[in-house]
Amino acid sequence: MCESVLANLFDSLDILITERIADETFRLLGSPPECLKFFCSDVICKEKTVRFGNACPFLENFLIDAEAFWISGKKGRLKSGTWLQTDRSGKEHALEASAVSLGAKKLLLIELARSSYGEKQALIQKGREVSLAYQRLAKTEAELKRAKEAAEKASLAKSEFLAHMSHEIRTPLNAVIGMTGILLDTKLEPEQRYQAEVIHSSSNMLLSLINNILDFSKIEAGKLELEILSFDVRKLVENVCTMLNSKAEEKGLELLSHIGEDIPLTVRGDPGRMSQILINLVNNAVKFTEEGRIEIRVRVSESEVRGTTGQPMNPDLVPLTFEVSDTGIGIPDELRERLFKPFSQADNSVTRKYGGTGLGLAISRQLAELMGGEITVESEQGKGSTFRFAVRLEKQKNGHSCCKEDRVEIDKSDLLEKDVRILLVEDNELNQIIAKTILNKLGFTTEVADNGIMAIEALKKSRYNIVFMDIQMPKMDGLEATKAIRDPGSGVLDHDIPVIAMTAHAMADDRNRCLAAGMNGYITKPIQPQKLLEVIEEQLERGRGFYHSPLTT
């Protein structure tokens, strides 16, 4: 049978016929069938030369078996499996090939797979592809799970490291700050006082740096929680001014405040974090201002009272804007974006001249966003800057004072005249000396227990007004001791006595563990006399009585 007759025969059957003429090279016999032109255009080269390898890896593998079939001289044909070939429009076609020996000729035939068989094979191939995709997905999911677990372990290790380092650094720092504070309360020569003040100031700077790093780490880890309380905006601003006024006066600067008359007397929010933002902004203003003044303004944000639609805002919320303006060095436009990036300042020369870690504004912006607000800045180089902190706070309901609703007011002078007895539970001798000295100077009677077991024994024999409890102690730690105090079967005289954590542990999880154990409050070392007094006042103003003499059993 001549080649032309053979080609015409296969053309009528819509079969592509090629003859092997060399390794991986074939010659087209006849014309490409219309139904296979999408395939032929990829494999047919010049002068009807056909190469399959690049266009069809599946067929390339089949040709290995076809070569062995041709060499064997067997009669009949060798069929390939069905494969899917995609045309340029993205449509898939099921094809199959056959190797045939016709005398000395080695023929390769390619055709569309028969419908039922082709569909079946196509489904099989699709199933294999789906199975492969599933295996890859399962592998990726397992890798992601391992990566997630590794990240969680790393995060936990980081948190544990920070908690441990915080405790280890704060413990000696408490001794330095506490002892220099006690020293400054004594009669000193001018030179000695100056040296003690330098130590005290430097220690507080180190404490501020540690607090900033911890805050930044907690915000990054999503573990910083807001404490929503009722507070007086005017009092908050007044406290900030009182705290920083001496620093401004040292540079000959005026520190002024203006609070709008329409500001509610009492609102609800996180006064501690809002104070932190204001203190940071005012501190920066003092730092970068050589002459002139710093002003704090608080106003109701008129532009937000009627939102963008002109409709009134939620009547239970009040939008406030806090502004801190200075007459300082100002900030160039091109450097403003760097201000709020961690560990960054406007430029390196500023860092060298004025110092600082560059964490303050980054933390302030993150805190503002955590409270649903924002911080923006306007500045002109050489003339000064204005930082704005906008936030929406809840209005205080059913009354104007957050104190009168749930506390019994006690006059401070009356408080100090009472026989307030405090049990200090602390294992570190230096911390015992510092805390006891501060409490005694504040006018309170203080007794010391070295660990939780000794504290329980003391509470079985005598009544106290407040317990200040360290956390990390030998024999029985502060958490176990507090749980024992709250246990009705422990034998202590007062199971409801206020227990305040006094600890070098400063992470959010530490505070939550203390409260979960039954503690009433939480203060961190280094010990601040004013903070101690505030905590004692807060606990005793809740309506608890005074014990003028111990009840001994």
C-alpha positions as CSV (number, residue, x, y, z in Angstrom):
1,M,0.0,0.0,0.0
2,C,1.6,3.3,-1.0
3,E,2.1,6.1,1.5
4,S,-0.4,8.4,-0.2
5,V,-3.2,5.8,0.1
6,L,-2.2,5.1,3.7
7,A,-2.2,8.8,4.5
8,N,-5.6,9.3,2.8
9,L,-7.0,6.4,4.8
10,F,-5.9,7.9,8.1
11,D,-7.0,11.4,7.1
12,S,-10.5,10.1,6.6
13,L,-10.3,8.6,10.1
14,D,-9.1,11.9,11.7
15,I,-5.8,10.3,12.7
16,L,-2.4,12.0,12.6
17,I,0.2,9.6,11.1
18,T,4.0,10.0,11.4
19,E,6.9,7.9,10.5
20,R,10.0,7.6,12.7
21,I,13.1,8.8,10.7
22,A,15.6,9.3,13.6
23,D,15.7,9.4,17.4
24,E,12.9,11.7,18.6
25,T,12.3,12.9,15.0
26,F,9.3,11.9,12.8
27,R,8.0,12.7,9.3
28,L,4.3,13.7,8.7
29,L,2.5,11.5,6.3
30,G,-0.5,13.2,4.7
31,S,-2.2,16.3,6.1
32,P,-2.9,17.1,9.7
33,P,-6.5,16.3,10.6
34,E,-8.7,19.4,11.3
35,C,-9.5,18.1,14.8
36,L,-5.8,17.9,15.7
37,K,-4.5,21.1,14.2
38,F,-4.2,22.7,17.7
39,F,-1.8,19.9,18.5
40,C,0.0,19.8,15.2
41,S,0.9,23.5,15.3
42,D,3.0,22.8,18.4
43,V,4.9,19.7,17.0
44,I,5.3,20.1,13.3
45,C,8.5,21.9,12.2
46,K,9.6,22.8,8.7
47,E,9.2,20.3,5.8
48,K,6.8,18.2,7.7
49,T,9.3,17.3,10.4
50,V,7.7,16.4,13.7
51,R,9.2,16.6,17.2
52,F,7.0,15.8,20.2
53,G,9.2,16.2,23.3
54,N,8.9,19.8,24.2
55,A,5.1,20.0,23.4
56,C,4.1,16.8,25.1
57,P,6.2,15.3,28.0
58,F,3.7,12.4,28.3
59,L,4.2,11.4,24.7
60,E,8.0,11.7,25.1
61,N,7.8,9.1,27.9
62,F,5.6,6.8,25.7
63,L,8.2,6.9,22.9
64,I,10.6,5.0,25.1
65,D,8.2,2.1,25.2
66,A,7.5,2.5,21.5
67,E,11.2,2.2,20.6
68,A,11.3,-1.1,22.5
69,F,8.2,-2.3,20.7
70,W,9.5,-1.5,17.2
71,I,12.9,-3.1,17.9
72,S,11.1,-6.3,19.1
73,G,9.4,-6.8,15.7
74,K,6.1,-7.6,17.3
75,K,3.0,-7.4,15.3
76,G,-0.1,-5.4,16.2
77,R,0.2,-2.1,18.0
78,L,1.2,-0.6,21.3
79,K,-1.3,1.9,22.8
80,S,-0.5,4.7,25.1
81,G,-2.7,5.8,27.9
82,T,-4.9,8.8,27.4
83,W,-3.5,12.2,28.3
84,L,-4.9,15.7,28.3
85,Q,-3.6,18.3,25.9
86,T,-4.5,22.0,26.3
87,D,-5.0,24.2,23.3
88,R,-4.1,27.9,23.2
89,S,-7.6,28.9,24.3
90,G,-7.2,26.8,27.5
91,K,-9.6,24.0,26.4
92,E,-8.5,20.5,27.2
93,H,-8.6,17.5,24.7
94,A,-8.2,13.8,25.5
95,L,-5.6,12.2,23.1
96,E,-4.1,8.8,22.8
97,A,-1.2,7.4,20.6
98,S,-0.4,4.0,19.1
99,A,3.0,2.6,17.9
100,V,2.6,0.4,14.8
101,S,5.2,-1.7,12.8
102,L,4.3,-1.8,9.0
103,G,7.1,-3.8,7.4
104,A,10.2,-1.7,7.9
105,K,8.2,1.4,8.7
106,K,7.9,2.5,12.3
107,L,4.7,4.5,12.6
108,L,3.3,6.6,15.4
109,L,-0.5,7.4,15.2
110,I,-2.2,10.1,17.3
111,E,-5.9,10.5,17.5
112,L,-8.6,11.9,19.7
113,A,-9.5,9.5,22.4
114,R,-12.8,7.6,21.8
115,S,-15.5,9.4,23.8
116,S,-16.4,7.0,26.6
117,Y,-12.9,5.7,26.9
118,G,-11.4,9.2,26.6
119,E,-13.7,10.6,29.2
120,K,-12.9,7.8,31.5
121,Q,-9.2,8.3,31.1
122,A,-9.6,12.0,31.4
123,L,-11.5,11.5,34.7
124,I,-8.7,9.2,35.9
125,Q,-6.1,11.8,35.0
126,K,-8.2,14.5,36.7
127,G,-8.4,12.4,39.8
128,R,-4.7,11.9,39.8
129,E,-4.2,15.7,39.5
130,V,-6.7,16.3,42.3
131,S,-5.0,13.7,44.4
132,L,-1.6,15.3,43.7
133,A,-3.0,18.8,44.5
134,Y,-4.5,17.5,47.7
135,Q,-1.1,15.9,48.7
136,R,0.6,19.2,48.0
137,L,-2.0,21.1,50.0
138,A,-1.7,18.7,52.9
139,K,2.1,19.1,52.8
140,T,1.8,22.9,52.7
141,E,-0.8,22.8,55.5
142,A,1.6,20.6,57.6
143,E,4.5,23.0,56.9
144,L,2.3,26.0,57.9
145,K,1.2,24.2,61.1
146,R,4.9,23.5,61.9
147,A,5.8,27.1,61.2
148,K,2.9,28.4,63.3
149,E,3.9,26.1,66.2
150,A,7.5,27.3,65.8
151,A,6.4,30.9,65.8
152,E,4.2,30.4,68.9
153,K,7.1,28.7,70.7
154,A,9.3,31.6,69.7
155,S,6.7,34.1,70.9
156,L,6.3,32.3,74.2
157,A,10.1,32.1,74.6
158,K,10.3,35.8,73.9
159,S,7.5,36.6,76.4
160,E,9.1,34.4,79.0
161,F,12.5,36.0,78.4
162,L,11.1,39.5,78.7
163,A,9.2,38.6,81.9
164,H,12.3,37.0,83.4
165,M,14.6,39.9,82.3
166,S,12.0,42.5,83.6
167,H,12.0,40.8,87.0
168,E,15.8,40.5,87.1
169,I,16.4,44.1,86.1
170,R,13.6,45.6,88.2
171,T,14.8,43.9,91.4
172,P,18.2,45.7,91.7
173,L,16.7,48.8,90.1
174,N,14.1,48.9,92.9
175,A,17.0,48.9,95.4
176,V,18.8,51.7,93.5
177,I,15.8,53.9,93.2
178,G,14.4,53.1,96.6
179,M,17.7,53.6,98.5
180,T,18.5,56.9,96.7
181,G,15.0,58.1,97.4
182,I,15.5,57.3,101.1
183,L,18.9,58.9,101.0
184,L,17.5,62.1,99.4
185,D,15.1,62.4,102.4
186,T,18.0,62.7,104.8
187,K,20.3,65.7,105.5
188,L,23.0,65.8,102.8
189,E,25.8,68.1,101.9
190,P,25.1,70.0,98.6
191,E,27.6,67.9,96.6
192,Q,26.3,64.6,98.1
193,R,22.7,65.7,97.3
194,Y,23.7,66.4,93.7
195,Q,25.3,63.0,93.3
196,A,22.3,61.2,94.8
197,E,20.0,63.2,92.5
198,V,22.1,62.1,89.5
199,I,21.8,58.5,90.5
200,H,18.1,58.8,91.2
201,S,17.4,60.6,87.9
202,S,19.5,58.1,85.9
203,S,17.8,55.1,87.5
204,N,14.4,56.6,86.6
205,M,15.6,57.1,83.0
206,L,16.6,53.4,82.9
207,L,13.2,52.4,84.3
208,S,11.4,54.5,81.6
209,L,13.5,52.7,78.9
210,I,12.6,49.3,80.4
211,N,8.9,50.2,80.5
212,N,9.0,51.4,76.9
213,I,10.6,48.2,75.6
214,L,8.1,46.1,77.6
215,D,5.1,48.2,76.2
216,F,6.4,47.9,72.7
217,S,6.8,44.1,73.0
218,K,3.3,43.7,74.6
219,I,1.7,45.8,71.8
220,E,3.6,43.7,69.1
221,A,2.4,40.5,70.7
222,G,-1.2,41.8,71.0
223,K,-1.1,41.3,74.8
224,L,-1.5,44.9,75.9
225,E,-5.0,45.4,77.4
226,L,-6.8,48.7,78.2
227,E,-8.1,49.3,81.6
228,I,-11.4,51.2,81.3
229,L,-12.1,53.4,84.3
230,S,-14.0,56.6,85.1
231,F,-11.7,59.6,85.3
232,D,-11.6,63.4,85.3
233,V,-10.0,64.8,82.2
234,R,-9.1,68.1,84.0
235,K,-7.4,66.2,86.8
236,L,-5.5,64.0,84.3
237,V,-4.1,67.1,82.5
238,E,-3.3,68.8,85.8
239,N,-1.3,65.8,87.0
240,V,0.7,65.7,83.8
241,C,1.5,69.4,84.1
242,T,2.4,69.0,87.8
243,M,4.7,66.1,86.9
244,L,6.6,67.9,84.1
245,N,6.4,71.6,85.2
246,S,9.7,71.5,87.0
247,K,11.4,70.0,83.9
248,A,10.0,72.9,81.8
249,E,11.1,75.5,84.4
250,E,14.6,74.2,84.3
251,K,14.8,75.3,80.7
252,G,13.0,78.5,81.3
253,L,9.8,77.3,79.5
254,E,6.2,78.0,80.3
255,L,3.9,74.9,80.5
256,L,0.3,76.0,80.0
257,S,-3.0,74.1,79.7
258,H,-6.4,75.1,78.3
259,I,-9.4,72.8,78.7
260,G,-12.7,73.5,76.9
261,E,-15.6,74.4,79.1
262,D,-17.8,71.9,77.3
263,I,-15.5,69.0,78.3
264,P,-17.6,66.5,80.5
265,L,-16.4,66.4,84.1
266,T,-16.0,62.6,84.1
267,V,-15.5,60.2,81.2
268,R,-14.6,56.5,80.8
269,G,-11.4,55.3,79.2
270,D,-7.9,54.2,80.1
271,P,-6.5,57.2,82.1
272,G,-3.1,55.5,82.6
273,R,-2.4,55.0,78.9
274,M,-3.8,58.5,78.0
275,S,-1.5,60.0,80.6
276,Q,1.4,58.0,79.0
277,I,0.7,59.5,75.6
278,L,0.4,63.1,77.0
279,I,3.5,62.7,79.1
280,N,5.5,61.4,76.1
281,L,4.2,64.3,73.9
282,V,5.0,67.0,76.5
283,N,8.4,65.4,77.3
284,N,9.3,65.6,73.6
285,A,8.1,69.2,73.5
286,V,10.3,70.1,76.4
287,K,13.2,68.2,75.0
288,F,13.1,69.9,71.6
289,T,12.2,73.4,72.8
290,E,15.0,75.9,73.9
291,E,12.8,78.9,74.5
292,G,9.2,79.9,74.5
293,R,6.3,77.8,75.8
294,I,4.5,74.5,75.6
295,E,0.7,74.4,75.6
296,I,-1.7,71.5,76.2
297,R,-5.2,72.0,74.9
298,V,-8.2,69.7,75.2
299,R,-11.4,70.4,73.2
300,V,-14.5,68.6,71.9
301,S,-13.8,67.7,68.3
302,E,-16.5,69.8,66.6
303,S,-15.8,68.2,63.2
304,E,-16.7,64.8,64.6
305,V,-19.8,65.8,66.7
306,R,-21.8,65.5,63.5
307,G,-20.0,62.9,61.4
308,T,-19.5,63.1,57.7
309,T,-23.2,62.8,57.0
310,G,-24.1,65.7,59.3
311,Q,-26.0,63.4,61.6
312,P,-25.3,63.5,65.4
313,M,-22.8,61.1,66.7
314,N,-23.6,58.5,69.4
315,P,-24.7,60.6,72.3
316,D,-22.9,58.3,74.8
317,L,-19.5,59.1,73.2
318,V,-17.6,62.3,73.4
319,P,-14.9,63.0,70.7
320,L,-11.9,64.7,72.4
321,T,-8.8,66.2,70.8
322,F,-5.7,66.7,72.9
323,E,-3.1,69.1,71.4
324,V,0.5,69.6,72.6
325,S,2.1,72.6,70.9
326,D,5.6,73.9,71.3
327,T,7.9,76.7,70.0
328,G,10.8,74.3,69.4
329,I,13.0,73.2,66.5
330,G,10.2,71.9,64.3
331,I,10.3,68.9,61.9
332,P,11.1,69.1,58.1
333,D,8.3,67.7,55.9
334,E,10.4,65.0,54.4
335,L,11.3,63.5,57.9
336,R,7.8,63.4,59.5
337,E,7.0,59.9,58.4
338,R,10.0,58.6,60.3
339,L,8.7,60.0,63.6
340,F,6.3,57.2,64.4
341,K,8.5,54.3,63.3
342,P,10.1,52.2,66.1
343,F,13.7,53.1,67.1
344,S,13.6,56.1,64.8
345,Q,13.9,59.9,65.2
346,A,13.7,62.7,62.6
347,D,17.4,62.3,61.9
348,N,20.5,60.8,63.5
349,S,22.0,64.1,64.5
350,V,18.9,64.7,66.6
351,T,19.4,61.3,68.3
352,R,23.0,62.3,69.1
353,K,22.1,65.7,70.4
354,Y,18.9,65.0,72.4
355,G,19.1,61.3,73.1
356,G,16.3,58.8,73.3
357,T,15.4,55.4,71.8
358,G,12.8,56.6,69.3
359,L,10.2,54.3,70.9
360,G,8.0,56.9,72.6
361,L,6.1,58.2,69.6
362,A,5.8,54.7,68.1
363,I,4.2,53.4,71.3
364,S,2.0,56.5,71.6
365,R,0.6,56.0,68.1
366,Q,0.0,52.3,68.8
367,L,-1.8,53.1,72.1
368,A,-3.9,55.8,70.3
369,E,-4.9,53.3,67.7
370,L,-5.7,50.7,70.3
371,M,-8.1,53.2,71.8
372,G,-9.7,53.8,68.5
373,G,-8.0,57.1,67.9
374,E,-5.0,58.5,66.1
375,I,-2.0,60.9,66.4
376,T,-1.2,63.5,63.8
377,V,1.5,66.2,63.6
378,E,1.8,69.7,62.1
379,S,5.2,71.3,62.1
380,E,7.2,74.1,60.6
381,Q,11.0,73.9,60.8
382,G,12.4,76.5,63.2
383,K,9.0,77.6,64.5
384,G,7.6,74.6,66.4
385,S,5.2,71.6,66.2
386,T,1.7,70.6,67.2
387,F,0.9,67.0,68.0
388,R,-2.8,66.0,68.1
389,F,-4.2,63.0,69.8
390,A,-7.9,62.3,68.9
391,V,-10.0,59.7,70.7
392,R,-13.7,59.0,71.5
393,L,-14.5,58.4,75.2
394,E,-17.6,57.2,76.9
395,K,-19.6,59.7,78.9
396,Q,-19.9,58.9,82.6
397,K,-23.5,57.8,83.3
398,N,-25.6,58.4,86.5
399,G,-23.5,61.0,88.1
400,H,-20.5,63.2,87.6
401,S,-17.8,61.8,89.9
402,C,-16.3,58.4,89.5
403,C,-15.3,58.3,93.1
404,K,-18.5,59.2,94.9
405,E,-20.4,56.4,93.3
406,D,-18.5,53.5,94.6
407,R,-16.2,54.8,97.4
408,V,-16.4,56.3,100.8
409,E,-14.3,59.5,100.8
410,I,-11.7,59.6,103.5
411,D,-9.7,62.7,104.3
412,K,-6.0,62.1,103.8
413,S,-5.0,63.7,107.1
414,D,-7.7,61.5,108.8
415,L,-6.2,58.4,107.0
416,L,-2.7,59.1,108.3
417,E,-3.9,59.5,111.8
418,K,-5.5,56.0,111.9
419,D,-3.6,53.0,113.0
420,V,-3.3,51.4,109.6
421,R,-1.5,48.1,109.8
422,I,0.2,46.6,106.8
423,L,1.7,43.2,106.3
424,L,4.6,43.2,103.8
425,V,5.3,39.8,102.3
426,E,8.8,40.0,100.6
427,D,11.8,37.6,100.6
428,N,14.5,40.1,99.4
429,E,16.1,41.9,102.3
430,L,16.8,45.1,100.3
431,N,13.2,45.3,99.1
432,Q,12.0,44.7,102.7
433,I,14.1,47.7,103.9
434,I,13.0,50.0,101.1
435,A,9.3,49.2,101.3
436,K,9.1,49.2,105.1
437,T,11.0,52.5,105.2
438,I,8.6,54.1,102.7
439,L,5.5,52.8,104.4
440,N,6.7,53.9,107.9
441,K,7.5,57.4,106.6
442,L,4.0,57.5,105.2
443,G,2.8,56.9,108.8
444,F,1.8,53.2,108.6
445,T,2.6,50.4,110.9
446,T,4.4,47.7,108.9
447,E,5.3,44.1,109.7
448,V,7.3,41.8,107.4
449,A,6.9,38.1,106.4
450,D,9.7,36.5,104.4
451,N,7.4,34.1,102.3
452,G,3.9,33.0,101.8
453,I,3.9,30.4,104.7
454,M,5.0,33.1,107.2
455,A,2.3,35.4,105.8
456,I,-0.4,32.9,106.4
457,E,0.8,32.3,110.0
458,A,0.8,36.1,110.6
459,L,-2.7,36.5,109.3
460,K,-3.9,33.7,111.6
461,K,-2.7,35.5,114.6
462,S,-3.3,39.2,113.8
463,R,-5.6,41.5,111.8
464,Y,-4.1,43.8,109.2
465,N,-5.7,46.4,106.9
466,I,-3.7,45.5,103.7
467,V,-1.3,42.9,102.5
468,F,1.5,43.8,100.0
469,M,2.5,40.5,98.4
470,D,5.6,39.7,96.4
471,I,5.1,37.0,93.8
472,Q,8.3,35.1,93.4
473,M,9.3,33.7,96.8
474,P,10.7,30.4,98.3
475,K,8.6,27.8,100.1
476,M,5.2,29.4,99.1
477,D,4.9,32.1,96.4
478,G,2.5,35.0,96.4
479,L,-0.1,33.4,94.2
480,E,-0.4,30.3,96.4
481,A,-0.4,32.4,99.5
482,T,-3.3,34.6,98.1
483,K,-5.3,31.5,97.2
484,A,-4.8,30.2,100.8
485,I,-5.9,33.6,102.3
486,R,-9.1,33.4,100.2
487,D,-9.7,29.7,101.3
488,P,-12.3,29.7,104.1
489,G,-10.5,26.7,105.6
490,S,-7.1,28.3,105.9
491,G,-7.6,29.7,109.4
492,V,-6.7,33.3,108.6
493,L,-8.8,35.9,110.5
494,D,-9.9,37.9,107.5
495,H,-10.4,36.1,104.2
496,D,-11.4,39.3,102.4
497,I,-8.4,41.4,103.3
498,P,-7.1,43.5,100.4
499,V,-4.0,41.8,98.9
500,I,-2.0,43.9,96.5
501,A,0.8,42.4,94.3
502,M,4.0,44.2,94.8
503,T,6.3,42.6,92.2
504,A,9.0,43.0,89.7
505,H,6.9,41.0,87.2
506,A,5.5,43.5,84.8
507,M,3.9,41.7,81.9
508,A,0.2,41.7,81.2
509,D,-0.1,37.9,81.9
510,D,1.5,38.5,85.3
511,R,-1.2,41.0,86.2
512,N,-3.9,38.6,85.0
513,R,-2.5,35.7,87.0
514,C,-2.4,37.9,90.2
515,L,-6.1,39.0,89.8
516,A,-7.1,35.4,89.0
517,A,-5.5,34.2,92.2
518,G,-7.7,36.6,94.2
519,M,-5.6,39.7,94.5
520,N,-7.2,43.1,94.6
521,G,-4.6,45.2,92.8
522,Y,-1.1,45.1,91.3
523,I,1.8,47.5,91.4
524,T,5.3,47.0,89.9
525,K,8.7,47.6,91.3
526,P,10.5,49.9,91.6
527,I,8.3,51.1,94.5
528,Q,7.0,54.7,94.2
529,P,5.9,56.3,97.5
530,Q,3.1,58.2,95.9
531,K,1.8,55.1,94.1
532,L,1.8,53.2,97.4
533,L,-0.2,55.9,99.1
534,E,-2.7,56.0,96.3
535,V,-3.2,52.2,96.5
536,I,-3.7,52.3,100.2
537,E,-6.2,55.2,100.0
538,E,-8.1,53.4,97.2
539,Q,-8.5,50.2,99.2
540,L,-9.4,51.9,102.5
541,E,-11.8,54.3,100.7
542,R,-13.9,51.3,99.6
543,G,-15.7,51.3,102.9
544,R,-13.5,48.9,104.8
545,G,-13.1,49.7,108.6
546,F,-9.9,50.5,110.5
547,Y,-8.4,48.2,113.0
548,H,-6.9,50.3,115.8
549,S,-5.2,47.3,117.6
550,P,-4.3,43.8,116.5
551,L,-6.6,40.9,117.6
552,T,-4.2,38.2,118.8
553,T,-5.3,34.6,119.2
